[in-house]
Amino acid sequence: MHPEFEKYLVANTSLMEDTIQDIGNNAINKTLRRNELLLQAGDVCRHKVFIAKGLLRTYSIDANGNEHIVQFSPEHTWTLDIESYDKETPSLINIGATEPTEVLLWTKDDFNRLLNEVPELRKLSQQIISRNIYYSRQRILTTLSGTPEEKYDDFIQRFPNLLSRLPLRMIASYLGMSIKTLTRIRHTQLHR
């Protein structure tokens, strides 16, 4: 088992060590190189993913080749394409590593069995789903009604540790603005 996953469960649950070991032992460990895909659009998402170390991005590419980043998933977070995973249909998104990344993967059958056997894991899973729904709603509202400055301020408040780990083009893509606009905002903030 990955020590970061063990630390995560110890910090977020009161599970006994043997249960933590069992959950971890059901996972597949995978290491991704920078820019390596974990999920490619067109493939079916077959795993729940815990990021032990590193950083993933979830994105789509439009007909003009432009990348649109939907989500960043740093260490100690979970990710997947929920629609593809639930419906077992081809994904419309890619999930790729922005830096060398270590993940743990659980198949749908294994994770569902663990949820049934470990009520506290089910509770943690439900809390994560709720937090993601709340965050997604807030992100949609900010995207629809926020100024570029408000979008950037929201990003740096939510993800202060990601600023130094991401190229400006990825931050701009996530915020739905041009690099030129993002550079102007950053320049203005630095000279306040």
Secondary structure, DSSP 8 states (H G I E B T S, - for coil): --HHHHHHHHHH----HHHHHHHHHTSEEEEE-TT-EEE-TTSB--EEEEEEESEEEEEEE-TTS-EEEEEEEETTEEE--HHHHHHT-B-SSEEEESS-EEEEEEEHHHHHHHHHH-HHHHHHHHHHHHHHHHHHHHHHHHHHH--HHHHHHHHHHH-GGGTTTS-HHHHHHHHTS-HHHHHHHHHHHHT-
